[in-house]
Amino acid sequence: MTAFLQIGALLAMAAVAGVLVMGIISMARGKDARKSNKLMQLRVLLQAVALLLLFILSLMALGK
């Protein structure tokens, strides 16, 4: 279970970084404000998922 959560957290953090870069590029181009906004909303959601997984992992580590 721990390995699954660790991999999930790493994937979530990589997804956050990827969406962040895509959002910054989209804002820098300035073409579609709606797309930039949606990307930043997705980034916030992915950050919440990553933090939740890290929180669960830390609780599991404290329980050992």
C-alpha positions in Angstrom: 0.0 0.0 0.0 2.8 2.4 0.8 4.5 1.8 -2.5 1.2 2.6 -4.3 0.8 5.8 -2.4 4.4 6.9 -3.0 4.1 6.3 -6.7 0.7 8.1 -6.8 2.2 11.1 -4.9 5.2 11.2 -7.4 2.8 11.0 -10.3 0.6 13.7 -8.9 3.6 16.0 -8.3 4.8 15.4 -11.8 1.3 16.2 -13.2 1.2 19.4 -11.1 4.6 20.5 -12.6 3.4 19.6 -16.1 0.1 21.5 -15.8 1.9 24.4 -14.3 4.3 24.7 -17.2 1.5 24.3 -19.7 -0.5 27.0 -17.9 2.4 29.4 -17.8 3.1 28.9 -21.5 -0.6 29.4 -22.3 -0.7 32.7 -20.3 2.5 33.9 -21.9 1.0 33.4 -25.4 -2.1 35.3 -24.2 -4.3 33.7 -26.8 -7.0 31.9 -24.8 -7.6 33.2 -21.3 -10.3 30.5 -20.6 -7.8 27.7 -21.4 -5.2 29.3 -19.0 -7.8 29.5 -16.3 -8.9 25.9 -16.7 -5.2 24.8 -16.6 -4.7 26.7 -13.3 -7.9 25.2 -11.8 -6.6 21.8 -12.8 -3.3 22.6 -11.2 -5.0 23.5 -7.9 -7.0 20.2 -8.0 -3.8 18.2 -8.7 -2.0 19.9 -5.8 -4.8 19.0 -3.5 -4.6 15.3 -4.6 -0.8 15.4 -4.1 -1.1 16.9 -0.6 -3.7 14.4 0.4 -1.5 11.5 -0.7 1.5 13.0 1.2 -0.7 13.5 4.2 -1.8 9.8 4.2 1.8 8.7 3.7 2.9 10.8 6.7 0.1 9.3 8.9 1.2 5.8 7.8 4.8 6.6 8.7 3.8 7.9 12.2 1.7 4.8 12.8 4.7 2.4 12.4 
